[in-house]
Amino acid sequence: MRVRQPNTKVDNMKKNEILTEHDFSKGVRGKYLKRYQAGSNVVVLDPEVADIFKDSEAVNAALRTLMLVAGHNKIQDRRRKRS
């Protein structure tokens, strides 16, 4: 097995590009860790579904209606209050 020799010119250029474009010196490690651990549900909609349901409120309303039709009676009204 042949080991690739690093191309120092390209490797250094990539490192320098990242350092000049982004400044992480004031970054905080784990800043959003607790929020992420608390729960994050990401659902990817098919394009034709996303055309109909433009935001999470529309999706949640449709799913709550489906739950009622299916006979799930333990639905709480958790609609977001608009500010």
N, C-alpha and C positions, 0 to 999 in steps of 0.2 A: 504494500500500500504506500502510495506516494504522499508525503505531507506537503501541503501547499505552503509556499513561502509567502509571508505577508508582503504585499506591495506597499511599502512604507509611505510612498508619496500619496497614494490614494487613501490609505488608512488615516494618515495625518490630515489630509484635506477634509475627510468626513468628520473627524473629531473637531477640527477648527470650525467647520460650518455650523455644527451644533452649538459650539460654545459662543460663536458670535451672534447667532440668531436667537438663542434662548438663554435667559438668565435664571437659573434655579437657585441662586445663592440665598434667596429669602424664602424658599419653599419650606413647607412644614410636612415632615414625613407622617403619613397616616392621618392627615387632617380630616378626611371623610370616611375613615374606616368604620366607626361606630354607626354612622348613617347607612353605609353600605351593608353592614352586617345585620342591621335591623330589618332589612327586607328590600329587595329590589326585584320587581317583576318586569321583565322586558318581553314583550310579545311582538313578533314581526308579522304584520298583516300582509296578505297577498295584495297586489296592486288593485285588483277590482274591488276588494273589500275596503281598502284604504280610500278609494274614491268615494265611497258612500259614507263611511265613518271618519270624519275629518279630525276628530280629537278624542281624547280619553273619555270625556264626558259622554259623547255619543256612543262609544263602545260600551261603557258601563251601563248606560240606560238600556241599551238593547239586550245586554246580558241579564240585567235584572228582570226585564220583561220575560225573557226566555225562562228564567228560573221560576217566575210566578206561574207561567203556563205549564211548566213541568211539575208543579206542585210543591215547590220548596217555599214553605211559609215563613221561614226564619230569616227574612231579608230585612235588614235595617236600612233606613233612609240615610244614606251617607253622601248625599249630593253635596258638592262643594258650594260654599257660600261665596258669591262673587263680591269682591271688594271694590 
